[in-house]
Each structure stands twice: as C-alpha cells, then as structure tokens.
Amino acid sequence: MVFLEILFDTMLLPNLRCWNDKRLTTGSEKLDMVCRKTALKAIGFSDHAGVTRVRSFPSHREEAILESGTAWIPGNMCLTSFGNIASTNPAGATGELRMFPDTASAISLPYQYQDEEASAGFYLSNICEADGTPWSGCPRSFLTNAVKRLQDKHGITLKVAFEHEFSLINPRQDIVHGFSLQAMMAHKPVMESWAEALDSCNIGLELIIPEYGKGQFEVVIEPESPVKAADNAVILKDIIREVARAQQCPITFAPKPNLYDAGNGVHIHFSLFDRDQTPLVPGDKDSTVGDTAGCFVTGILKELSSLCALGAATVPSYYRLQPNQWAAGRAGFGYRDREAALRLCPGTAKTSIRRQQQANIEYRVADATANPYVLLGALIHAGMKALDEKAAISQPSDNIMAVATPLLTSVEEALEALTSSHFLTEALPEQLLASQVAVKHDEYEQCRKMDQSSIIGAYNVAI
C-alpha cells in the first residue's frame, strides 16, 4: 500500500482532476478515486456509410464540449463500411473541423455491460469549420438548409418518418411463418426490450412487425420534422443493435442478409403541408394528387437514377432491388404499390379530414447503408427544383408493372448517374458530394474482388 501511495502521489495525482474539490488524504481513498467508474458521454454523427461515428468525453467536461465542441478530421468522413478510409478521400490528411452538439438532440442511450444495465448520454452534432462556421460537408447541416429553403421559398413544411427493416443474423429455423403470432411470441422478450429502449429515447414507436423473411422485423416510428426524423433514424439503428447484442441475438440492417430470403429496406414516408398547415397529400383513393404534391413527386422521379447512389449505394443494395420482390423494382409512382419507387399511401381513418392528415407519400429506394440526412436533403432539393420549374403533375398508377421501367441494376450505374447529374452535383455541396462518391466507389471496388457470398457476409457484419 505504501508503494501505491507513493506511485499515486508522484505520478497520478498531478494529472488528476479532483471532482468537487474533494481532497484525498489516505491511500485507500486515492485508489478509490482512480478506480471509480467515470461516466462517459458521446457526441457524434452519421457518415456516408450509415455508421454513427463518435467522440467520447467524461461527463465533467460536458459544459466545455457544449460550448466549444470537439475536434474532427475531414478525411474521417470517408470511412467506408469496411473500416478503411476511401483511397480517393478528397481531403487527404489535411484540415481541422469541430463537432458541435445540438442540445435538442440529447438522449440517454441504454446499453448493457456484462449483467449491468446502464445508459450513456449522447448528442448528435453538426460539423463546423475550426472557427465555428458551418462546414459544407456536414450531412445534418445540408438537410437543415434544404428544409429552410423549402419553407422560405415555397411555404412548405414536411413531416417525415423512416421505417427500418432488419434481420437476425442467426434466425430460429423452427419459426417458418412471416407476419405470424408464432414469430411474435418467439421473439417477444427482445421485441419488448426494443420498445422500452426506443421509448426511453423519446422515439415514438407505432409498430414492431415480425416481417416476411426469416428472423426479419420492421420498426415503424411516428412522423417528425425532417431533421428530427433523420436523427431518430440514426439513433434507432444503434438502439436496436445494442439491445439485440445484449440479449445475444445479433442483427443486421444489411440490404440482403442472404440471397434466398427477403431483403432489408428503409422506407421514407413524407407528408407536405402549406403555410396554414393544410395537408397537401390526398387522403382518399378517388382524390387526385394536387399540384404541389404531384409536382414534388415529379422532381424526385426525374432524379431517381442519381438518387439511387444516395439511398441504395452498395453492391448488395441491388440484390434486393429486383422486380417482383416487393422492393421498389420499378421507377414510377404507384397507388399503394410496393413495386413502385414512390407510392401514395392514403389515410385509413373513418373521417375524410383524419384520412388527409394521415396520408403520405413513401420513397422506397433506400436501405440502411444510406446517410438519412443526405438522402432526405437530396429528395427535398429534387422536389423543390420541380416546384421552381412548375413541372408537370405526377399521378399514381394502379398498375406500376405495366407503365414503369425497371430501376437501375447496379451501384456502378447509380454512381455514374449521380456524377452525371447536373442538378445534384450543384445541389450537393462539393465536399459532401466528393466524400459520398469516394466512399461508395471504394466499397464497390473492394466488392469487385469478392464473390457474392463474401459481399453479403461483409455487409451483414458492417451494417
């Protein structure tokens, strides 16, 4: 003990912050101070691989972090799903950024270590230049600016909800029926834990569905403002994954967990409202889509090929996006049609007013390899461009297979469409676009060296 006291006094004490100015007088108290569990918090964001990247800090530094942020590096925006920095990283090793936490995004993330349940404070952040001005490559700022421009220029606001599908990596072989009570009862403990964890983070849960595929689930959450909805999409993935890990049933959000079962998508539901908060999406089947909503859809359809490189930008994304798979294999606007890239979802309530409040349009060409801020921001820009040009009005089709062409068939085609799009290459800030293309192209090149089974396995672990 004498040796430990000497070690503490000569080496550790000078560098130790004493909380609450408490003086340590005995060796045992000093050792207790060293061994005391330090509460860590984190600040982070979602990158182009759809991964939440963070910096952690002890809780006593929270005030300083809220005021000054913490350091980040431009090149780290080019981390791929496989862990390397993309070889064509546009920033190289240069530059200095700051992550500034958005206090409105603060949550307490549940986790489990060994048999102990705990929580960790977490903030989502905006990425800024070293002087505090917004960085053009920040995904969250890109969406924030798109939302503001849509409201300022056209008086339109959005409500948005992301739906996520995911699969157990090792599904039970005795559960053979999708959407079944059997599947729900077999997985009831983990499903209840998911519900409790989402509720603890103020994410409004509507449904948890045992889905069509073996060990597959879908989580449906309540609509929010666009940035809040994207925040929820980021947080939801990490909550679902952590709860599943703690219950020893690991999951994956990968777009195609295996070749012989259903794939996992992300569905973005959005409703448009005018300055008076009047809904602009029709709630009844017999109603035509109005000028504003129909024009907005036209803009998205026009840029659909290039948007694929933002929403479904990996090799296995196109194992899923095939015709006759209920996975948005057609480049069109359908009425309640799950083969369509966009579909009209009218309300289901008993009254017409309530049905119109429920009605929304669903964008289906996405999966969890996407950055939700970048994709949603690009969708808004595409819709705005059509509004600016007073483009033709799109109406949903009852037979999308007959009237719409198939989607692109590979990420290579999607990346070519993105880099060739005069509109999106201007709408996306140069740094944001360059990082997105670098990450997705690097992953594509790595996949070219793998067989199909290895590609699926790699993304099952990564996403």
C-alpha positions as CSV (number, residue, x, y, z in Angstrom):
1,M,0.0,0.0,0.0
2,V,2.9,2.4,0.8
3,F,4.3,1.8,-2.7
4,L,0.9,2.5,-4.3
5,E,0.6,5.7,-2.3
6,I,4.0,6.9,-3.5
7,L,3.1,5.9,-7.1
8,F,-0.2,7.9,-6.8
9,D,1.4,11.0,-5.2
10,T,4.3,11.2,-7.7
11,M,2.8,10.1,-11.0
12,L,-1.0,10.1,-10.9
13,L,-2.1,12.9,-8.6
14,P,-0.6,15.8,-10.5
15,N,-2.6,14.9,-13.6
16,L,-5.8,14.0,-11.9
17,R,-8.8,16.4,-11.8
18,C,-10.4,16.2,-8.3
19,W,-14.2,16.5,-8.7
20,N,-16.0,18.9,-6.4
21,D,-12.6,20.0,-4.9
22,K,-12.6,17.0,-2.5
23,R,-9.2,16.4,-1.0
24,L,-7.9,12.9,-0.9
25,T,-6.0,12.1,2.3
26,T,-5.4,8.4,2.5
27,G,-4.0,5.8,0.2
28,S,-7.3,3.8,0.1
29,E,-9.2,7.0,-0.8
30,K,-6.8,7.8,-3.5
31,L,-7.1,4.3,-5.0
32,D,-10.8,4.6,-4.8
33,M,-10.6,7.8,-6.8
34,V,-8.5,6.1,-9.5
35,C,-10.8,3.0,-9.7
36,R,-14.1,4.9,-9.6
37,K,-16.1,4.4,-12.8
38,T,-16.1,7.5,-14.9
39,A,-19.4,8.4,-16.6
40,L,-18.7,8.8,-20.3
41,K,-20.9,10.7,-22.8
42,A,-20.5,11.0,-26.5
43,I,-21.0,13.3,-29.4
44,G,-21.4,12.0,-32.9
45,F,-23.0,12.0,-36.4
46,S,-23.9,9.6,-39.2
47,D,-21.4,9.3,-42.0
48,H,-21.7,8.2,-45.7
49,A,-21.5,4.5,-44.7
50,G,-24.5,5.0,-42.5
51,V,-22.3,4.4,-39.4
52,T,-22.6,6.6,-36.3
53,R,-19.1,8.0,-35.6
54,V,-18.4,9.5,-32.1
55,R,-16.0,11.2,-29.8
56,S,-16.4,10.3,-26.1
57,F,-15.7,12.5,-23.1
58,P,-16.0,12.3,-19.3
59,S,-19.2,13.9,-18.0
60,H,-17.4,16.6,-16.1
61,R,-16.3,18.1,-19.4
62,E,-19.8,18.3,-20.8
63,E,-20.1,22.1,-20.3
64,A,-16.8,22.7,-22.2
65,I,-17.9,20.3,-25.0
66,L,-21.3,22.1,-25.4
67,E,-19.5,25.4,-25.7
68,S,-16.5,24.6,-27.9
69,G,-17.3,21.2,-29.5
70,T,-14.6,18.7,-30.1
71,A,-12.2,18.0,-32.9
72,W,-12.9,16.1,-36.1
73,I,-11.0,15.5,-39.3
74,P,-12.4,16.0,-42.8
75,G,-10.8,12.7,-44.0
76,N,-12.8,10.7,-41.5
77,M,-15.9,11.5,-43.5
78,C,-14.5,9.0,-45.9
79,L,-14.5,5.9,-43.7
80,T,-16.2,3.1,-45.5
81,S,-18.4,0.3,-44.2
82,F,-15.3,-2.0,-44.2
83,G,-13.3,0.3,-41.9
84,N,-10.8,1.8,-44.2
85,I,-10.6,5.4,-45.4
86,A,-11.5,5.6,-49.1
87,S,-8.4,5.8,-51.3
88,T,-9.9,8.8,-53.1
89,N,-10.6,10.7,-49.9
90,P,-10.8,14.3,-51.2
91,A,-9.4,15.9,-48.0
92,G,-6.4,13.7,-47.6
93,A,-4.8,14.1,-44.2
94,T,-5.3,17.8,-44.0
95,G,-7.8,20.0,-42.3
96,E,-9.4,20.5,-38.9
97,L,-13.1,20.5,-38.0
98,R,-15.2,20.8,-34.9
99,M,-18.3,18.7,-33.9
100,F,-20.8,20.9,-32.1
101,P,-23.5,19.1,-30.2
102,D,-27.1,20.0,-30.8
103,T,-28.6,20.1,-27.3
104,A,-32.1,19.5,-28.6
105,S,-30.8,16.0,-29.7
106,A,-29.6,14.9,-26.3
107,I,-30.7,11.4,-25.2
108,S,-29.7,8.7,-22.8
109,L,-28.7,5.6,-24.8
110,P,-29.4,2.3,-23.0
111,Y,-26.7,-0.4,-23.0
112,Q,-25.7,-3.5,-21.1
113,Y,-22.2,-4.4,-20.0
114,Q,-22.0,-8.0,-18.7
115,D,-25.1,-8.2,-16.5
116,E,-25.3,-4.5,-15.7
117,E,-27.9,-2.2,-17.3
118,A,-26.8,1.4,-17.8
119,S,-27.1,4.4,-20.1
120,A,-24.8,6.8,-21.8
121,G,-25.5,10.4,-22.6
122,F,-25.3,11.1,-26.3
123,Y,-25.6,14.2,-28.6
124,L,-25.9,14.3,-32.3
125,S,-23.8,17.0,-33.8
126,N,-23.3,19.5,-36.6
127,I,-19.8,19.6,-38.1
128,C,-18.3,23.0,-38.4
129,E,-15.0,24.6,-39.5
130,A,-12.5,25.3,-36.8
131,D,-13.8,28.9,-36.5
132,G,-17.4,27.6,-35.8
133,T,-18.8,28.4,-39.2
134,P,-20.8,25.6,-40.9
135,W,-18.8,23.1,-42.9
136,S,-20.1,22.4,-46.4
137,G,-19.6,18.7,-46.0
138,C,-21.8,18.3,-42.9
139,P,-24.8,16.0,-43.8
140,R,-27.0,17.3,-41.0
141,S,-26.5,20.9,-42.0
142,F,-27.2,20.0,-45.6
143,L,-30.7,18.7,-44.6
144,T,-31.3,21.7,-42.3
145,N,-30.6,24.1,-45.1
146,A,-32.8,22.2,-47.5
147,V,-35.7,22.3,-45.1
148,K,-35.3,26.0,-44.5
149,R,-35.2,26.8,-48.2
150,L,-38.3,24.8,-49.0
151,Q,-40.2,26.7,-46.3
152,D,-38.8,30.1,-47.2
153,K,-39.3,29.8,-50.9
154,H,-42.5,27.7,-51.2
155,G,-44.1,27.9,-47.8
156,I,-44.0,24.1,-47.5
157,T,-43.2,22.0,-44.4
158,L,-42.7,18.3,-44.1
159,K,-43.5,15.6,-41.7
160,V,-41.2,12.5,-42.1
161,A,-40.9,9.0,-40.7
162,F,-38.2,6.4,-41.5
163,E,-39.2,2.7,-41.4
164,H,-36.4,0.2,-40.9
165,E,-36.2,-3.5,-41.7
166,F,-33.6,-5.7,-40.2
167,S,-32.8,-9.4,-39.7
168,L,-31.5,-11.7,-37.0
169,I,-28.1,-13.0,-38.2
170,N,-28.9,-16.4,-36.8
171,P,-32.7,-16.8,-37.1
172,R,-34.5,-19.7,-35.5
173,Q,-35.1,-22.4,-38.0
174,D,-38.3,-23.5,-36.3
175,I,-40.1,-20.2,-37.0
176,V,-41.2,-20.5,-40.6
177,H,-44.2,-18.1,-40.9
178,G,-43.8,-14.4,-41.6
179,F,-46.1,-11.9,-40.0
180,S,-47.2,-14.6,-37.6
181,L,-48.2,-14.8,-33.9
182,Q,-45.7,-17.6,-33.7
183,A,-42.9,-15.3,-34.7
184,M,-44.0,-12.6,-32.4
185,M,-44.3,-14.9,-29.3
186,A,-40.9,-16.5,-30.1
187,H,-39.2,-13.1,-30.1
188,K,-41.4,-11.3,-27.5
189,P,-38.7,-10.6,-24.9
190,V,-36.3,-8.8,-27.4
191,M,-39.2,-7.0,-29.1
192,E,-40.4,-5.7,-25.7
193,S,-36.9,-4.6,-24.9
194,W,-36.7,-2.7,-28.3
195,A,-39.9,-1.0,-27.5
196,E,-38.8,0.0,-24.0
197,A,-35.4,1.3,-25.3
198,L,-37.0,3.4,-28.0
199,D,-39.5,4.9,-25.6
200,S,-36.7,5.8,-23.2
201,C,-35.1,7.8,-26.0
202,N,-38.4,9.6,-26.9
203,I,-38.7,7.9,-30.2
204,G,-42.4,7.4,-30.8
205,L,-43.0,3.8,-31.7
206,E,-46.0,2.8,-33.7
207,L,-45.4,-0.8,-34.6
208,I,-42.8,-3.6,-34.4
209,I,-43.6,-6.2,-37.0
210,P,-42.3,-9.8,-37.4
211,E,-41.7,-9.4,-41.2
212,Y,-41.9,-11.7,-44.2
213,G,-38.3,-13.0,-44.0
214,K,-36.9,-15.5,-41.5
215,G,-36.0,-13.6,-38.4
216,Q,-36.9,-10.3,-40.1
217,F,-38.5,-7.3,-38.4
218,E,-39.8,-3.9,-39.3
219,V,-39.9,-0.9,-36.9
220,V,-42.4,1.9,-37.7
221,I,-42.0,5.2,-35.8
222,E,-44.1,8.3,-35.6
223,P,-43.5,11.2,-38.1
224,E,-41.5,14.2,-37.0
225,S,-39.9,17.3,-38.6
226,P,-37.3,16.3,-41.2
227,V,-34.1,16.8,-39.1
228,K,-35.7,15.1,-36.0
229,A,-36.9,12.2,-38.2
230,A,-33.3,11.7,-39.5
231,D,-31.9,12.0,-36.0
232,N,-34.4,9.2,-34.9
233,A,-33.3,7.1,-37.9
234,V,-29.7,7.3,-36.8
235,I,-30.4,6.6,-33.1
236,L,-32.8,3.8,-33.8
237,K,-30.2,1.6,-35.6
238,D,-27.8,1.8,-32.7
239,I,-30.5,1.2,-30.1
240,I,-31.9,-1.9,-32.0
241,R,-28.4,-3.3,-32.5
242,E,-27.3,-2.8,-28.8
243,V,-30.4,-4.3,-27.3
244,A,-30.1,-7.3,-29.6
245,R,-26.4,-7.7,-28.7
246,A,-27.3,-7.6,-25.0
247,Q,-29.8,-10.4,-25.5
248,Q,-27.4,-12.4,-27.6
249,C,-29.4,-12.3,-30.8
250,P,-27.3,-10.1,-33.1
251,I,-29.0,-8.4,-36.0
252,T,-28.0,-6.8,-39.3
253,F,-29.6,-3.9,-41.3
254,A,-27.8,-5.1,-44.4
255,P,-29.9,-4.8,-47.6
256,K,-29.6,-8.5,-48.4
257,P,-28.7,-10.8,-45.5
258,N,-28.8,-13.8,-47.8
259,L,-29.7,-14.5,-51.4
260,Y,-32.7,-16.7,-50.7
261,D,-34.7,-14.5,-48.3
262,A,-36.3,-11.1,-48.1
263,G,-34.0,-8.0,-48.1
264,N,-34.0,-5.1,-45.7
265,G,-35.0,-1.7,-46.8
266,V,-35.6,1.8,-45.4
267,H,-38.9,3.4,-46.3
268,I,-39.2,7.2,-46.1
269,H,-42.8,8.4,-45.6
270,F,-43.4,12.1,-46.0
271,S,-46.3,14.5,-45.9
272,L,-46.4,18.0,-47.3
273,F,-48.2,21.0,-45.6
274,D,-48.7,24.5,-46.8
275,R,-48.2,27.7,-44.7
276,D,-51.5,27.2,-43.0
277,Q,-50.6,23.6,-42.2
278,T,-53.2,22.3,-44.6
279,P,-52.2,18.7,-45.8
280,L,-51.2,18.6,-49.5
281,V,-51.3,14.8,-50.0
282,P,-54.9,13.5,-50.7
283,G,-56.3,11.2,-48.1
284,D,-58.9,9.4,-50.2
285,K,-58.4,6.9,-53.0
286,D,-60.6,8.7,-55.5
287,S,-58.8,12.1,-55.0
288,T,-56.2,13.2,-57.5
289,V,-52.8,14.3,-56.2
290,G,-52.7,18.1,-56.1
291,D,-50.4,20.4,-58.0
292,T,-47.8,20.9,-55.2
293,A,-47.5,17.2,-54.1
294,G,-47.7,15.9,-57.7
295,C,-45.0,18.4,-58.8
296,F,-42.8,17.4,-55.9
297,V,-43.1,13.8,-56.9
298,T,-42.2,14.6,-60.5
299,G,-38.9,16.2,-59.3
300,I,-38.0,13.0,-57.4
301,L,-38.8,10.8,-60.3
302,K,-36.8,12.9,-62.7
303,E,-33.7,12.5,-60.5
304,L,-34.4,8.9,-59.4
305,S,-31.4,7.3,-61.1
306,S,-28.9,9.6,-59.4
307,L,-30.8,9.4,-56.1
308,C,-30.1,5.7,-56.1
309,A,-26.5,6.5,-55.4
310,L,-27.5,8.2,-52.2
311,G,-30.2,5.8,-51.0
312,A,-29.0,2.4,-52.3
313,A,-25.4,2.8,-53.0
314,T,-23.8,-0.6,-52.3
315,V,-23.5,-3.8,-54.3
316,P,-26.0,-5.8,-52.2
317,S,-28.5,-3.0,-52.5
318,Y,-29.2,-4.3,-56.0
319,Y,-29.5,-7.9,-54.9
320,R,-32.6,-6.5,-53.1
321,L,-33.9,-4.0,-55.7
322,Q,-35.3,-6.6,-58.2
323,P,-38.7,-6.8,-59.9
324,N,-41.3,-8.9,-58.2
325,Q,-39.6,-8.7,-54.8
326,W,-41.9,-6.0,-53.3
327,A,-38.7,-3.9,-53.1
328,A,-39.3,-0.9,-55.3
329,G,-38.0,-2.5,-58.5
330,R,-39.9,0.0,-60.8
331,A,-39.1,3.6,-61.5
332,G,-42.6,5.0,-61.1
333,F,-45.3,6.4,-58.8
334,G,-47.8,3.8,-57.7
335,Y,-51.0,3.7,-55.7
336,R,-50.4,1.5,-52.7
337,D,-48.0,-0.5,-54.9
338,R,-44.8,-1.8,-53.2
339,E,-43.1,-2.5,-56.5
340,A,-43.0,1.3,-57.1
341,A,-40.1,3.6,-56.2
342,L,-42.7,6.0,-54.8
343,R,-46.2,5.1,-53.7
344,L,-49.2,7.1,-52.5
345,C,-50.4,5.9,-49.1
346,P,-53.9,7.4,-48.4
347,G,-55.3,7.6,-44.9
348,T,-57.2,4.8,-43.3
349,A,-59.3,6.7,-40.7
350,K,-63.1,6.8,-40.7
351,T,-63.3,10.6,-41.4
352,S,-62.1,12.3,-44.5
353,I,-60.3,15.0,-42.5
354,R,-58.4,12.5,-40.5
355,R,-57.6,10.5,-43.6
356,Q,-56.0,13.5,-45.2
357,Q,-53.9,14.1,-42.0
358,Q,-52.6,10.5,-42.2
359,A,-51.9,10.5,-46.0
360,N,-48.3,10.4,-47.1
361,I,-46.0,9.5,-50.0
362,E,-43.5,6.8,-49.5
363,Y,-40.0,6.7,-51.0
364,R,-38.8,3.1,-51.2
365,V,-35.4,3.1,-52.9
366,A,-33.3,3.1,-49.8
367,D,-31.6,0.9,-47.3
368,A,-29.6,1.3,-44.1
369,T,-26.3,1.9,-46.0
370,A,-27.5,5.4,-46.7
371,N,-27.0,8.6,-44.8
372,P,-30.5,9.7,-43.9
373,Y,-29.6,13.4,-43.8
374,V,-28.0,13.4,-47.3
375,L,-30.8,11.3,-48.9
376,L,-33.7,13.3,-47.4
377,G,-32.0,16.6,-48.2
378,A,-31.5,15.5,-51.8
379,L,-35.1,14.4,-52.1
380,I,-36.2,17.8,-50.9
381,H,-33.9,19.5,-53.4
382,A,-35.3,17.4,-56.2
383,G,-38.8,18.2,-55.3
384,M,-38.0,21.9,-55.0
385,K,-36.5,22.0,-58.4
386,A,-39.7,20.8,-59.9
387,L,-41.7,23.3,-57.9
388,D,-39.3,26.1,-59.1
389,E,-39.9,25.0,-62.8
390,K,-43.6,24.4,-62.3
391,A,-43.1,20.9,-63.7
392,A,-45.9,18.5,-64.8
393,I,-48.0,16.8,-62.1
394,S,-47.5,13.1,-61.4
395,Q,-50.4,11.0,-60.6
396,P,-50.1,7.5,-59.1
397,S,-50.7,4.4,-61.3
398,D,-52.8,1.4,-60.3
399,N,-50.6,-0.9,-62.5
400,I,-47.0,0.1,-62.0
401,M,-45.6,-3.1,-63.5
402,A,-47.2,-2.1,-66.8
403,V,-46.3,1.6,-67.0
404,A,-42.9,2.0,-65.3
405,T,-39.5,0.9,-66.3
406,P,-37.2,-1.2,-64.1
407,L,-34.7,0.6,-61.8
408,L,-31.0,0.6,-62.3
409,T,-29.4,-2.7,-61.8
410,S,-26.1,-1.9,-60.1
411,V,-24.3,0.6,-57.9
412,E,-21.9,1.3,-60.7
413,E,-24.8,2.6,-62.8
414,A,-26.1,4.6,-59.9
415,L,-22.8,6.3,-59.2
416,E,-22.4,7.2,-62.9
417,A,-25.9,8.7,-62.8
418,L,-25.0,10.8,-59.7
419,T,-21.8,12.2,-61.1
420,S,-23.5,12.9,-64.4
421,S,-26.5,14.7,-62.8
422,H,-26.1,18.5,-63.4
423,F,-28.7,19.1,-60.9
424,L,-27.5,17.0,-57.9
425,T,-23.8,17.9,-58.5
426,E,-24.9,21.5,-57.9
427,A,-27.4,20.9,-55.1
428,L,-25.0,18.8,-53.1
429,P,-22.0,20.9,-51.7
430,E,-18.8,19.9,-53.4
431,Q,-17.2,18.4,-50.2
432,L,-20.3,16.4,-49.4
433,L,-20.7,15.0,-52.9
434,A,-17.0,14.2,-53.2
435,S,-17.0,12.3,-49.9
436,Q,-20.1,10.3,-50.8
437,V,-18.8,9.3,-54.2
438,A,-15.4,8.4,-52.7
439,V,-16.9,6.1,-50.0
440,K,-19.3,4.3,-52.3
441,H,-16.9,3.9,-55.1
442,D,-14.2,2.5,-52.7
443,E,-16.7,-0.1,-51.4
444,Y,-17.7,-1.0,-54.9
445,E,-14.0,-1.6,-55.9
446,Q,-13.5,-3.8,-52.8
447,C,-16.6,-5.8,-53.7
448,R,-15.2,-6.5,-57.2
449,K,-12.6,-8.6,-55.5
450,M,-15.1,-10.7,-53.6
451,D,-17.6,-13.4,-54.5
452,Q,-21.3,-12.8,-53.8
453,S,-21.3,-14.8,-50.6
454,S,-18.4,-12.8,-49.2
455,I,-20.0,-9.5,-50.1
456,I,-23.2,-10.4,-48.3
457,G,-21.2,-11.6,-45.3
458,A,-19.1,-8.4,-45.1
459,Y,-22.2,-6.1,-45.1
460,N,-24.0,-8.3,-42.6
461,V,-21.2,-7.5,-40.2
462,A,-20.8,-3.9,-41.2
463,I,-24.4,-2.6,-41.2
